[in-house]
Amino acid sequence: MDPRIRSRRIDVMRARGRRRLRVLLMLLTVISLVTGGYFLSKSSLFDVDEVTVNGALGAMEEEVLNAANIAKGKPLLEVNTSVSTKRVEQIPWVKEARISRSLGGTVTISISTRDAVAAFKHERAWVIVDIDGRVLDKVPVLPYNILPIEHDIGDVPIGEWVSEQVIPSISVAATISPELRGDISSITGDKQLELLLFGGGRVLFGDTTDVEGKALAAATILSQVDQNSVLHIDVRAPLTPVLCRDPSCSYPST
């Protein structure tokens, strides 16, 4: 055999051997990295050392921790933040939850809470709701800073939502200032709302357009008159509100 051909064959075989060796080394490197990463993720260096809650204290904090169900000592990579977030958001008072992990072993649960804005009487309890109509609690005594709405919502469980029919009333209750709230005994009506006054009169509020303007008009008039002399205040056109003291004045039907 020609020495040059023989030399060429040897070079080709050596090149093939080097390629096989490189592939083998790459495979061994990948396997080592995957194996090392797996065991490292299971080591105590990447365990959950602490679970903290931002946005809640006391009993609420404990309820959030129980709902999240993230155990200390669990590998960080095995913490299912999506599932835990959904469980936390099932708590009636929680509006939104976010869960983050840090390499230092800390899991942080950040929540925003719902505010009670209105109440409905059902049997012997007051059903407390937020602006979205979610039932937050049921209590025997009406909280002093919550406006009652005269509407039968039925037996809605805590954590569920009331019907869309009463959302307009709830949105008005959430917008009314503390000063005006002190003059109102309750809210009644569906699409055409009325605010019943402690003095016996009422505010013809209408629908939920320009709620802030209507509330301001009502508060302005009530701050200037004796409430006991008011038959009704019509703020359905908030730029031109009408005060009626005499039974002879017209009373638009709602």
Residue, then its C-alpha position, 0 to 999 in steps of 0.5 A: m500500500d502506498p505510504r501516503i494512502r496508509s498515512r491518510r487512513i491513519d489520520v482519518m481514523r484518528a480524527r474519527g476517534r477524537r470526534r467520538l471522544r469529544v461527543l463522549l466528554m460532552l455527554l459526560t459533562v451534561i450528565s454530570l451537570v444534570t445529576g449535580g443540579y438535581f442533588l444540589s436542588k435537593s440539598s439543604l442549601f436550597d430548602v425553604d428556610e422561612v415563609t413570610v407574609n406581607g400585607a397581613l398580620g395576626a389571625m389573617e397571617e396565620e390563615v394565609l400561611n395555612a392556605a399556602n401550605i408551604a412547609k419549611g425544609k421543602p426544596l425551593l424548586e418543588v414549591n408550586t407557587s401557582v397552586s399556593t397562590k390560588r389557595v390563598e386567593q380563596i380566602p374571602w378577605v384576600k383580593e390578590a396574592r403573589i408568591s416569590r422565592s429567593l435563593g436564600g431560602t425565603v418564600t414571600i407571600s404578598i397579599s392585598t386585602r378587600d375592604a368591607v363597604a356594605a352590608f345586607k340583612h339576612e335572617r339574624a346576621w349582617v352579610i358584609v361585602d366588598i365593592d366586587g360583591r364578595v361576601l367577606d363575613k357574617v356578623p350579628v351586629l352591623p359595623y358602625n362604618i358600613l352602610p346597610i342596603e335594603h335588598d334580600i340577597g338570600d343565603v350567600p356563603i362566605g367567599e361567594w359573590v352576591s348577584e349582579q343586581v345589587i352591584p350598583s347599590i354596593s358601588v354607591a355605598a363604596t363611594i359615599s364619604p364618611e361625612l355623608r354616610g353619617d346622615i344615611s340610614s340605608i340604601t334602597g332600590d335597584k337601578q334607581l337608587e335612593l338614600l334613606l336619611f335618619g331624619g326621615g327624608r331621602v336622597l333621589f340618587g338615580d343610577t350609578t352615573d357620576v356617583e361622586g358628583k351626586a354624593l357631593a351635591a347631597a352632602t353639600i345640601l345636607s350640611q346646610v339644612d336641618q335634615n328633619s325638614v327635608l322631604h327629599i333631595d333630588v341629585r339625579a342631575p348633580l349640577t342642578p340638585v333640588l331640595c324639597r321640604d314641602p309635601s306639595c312639591s313633586y316627588p318623581s317616582t323611582 
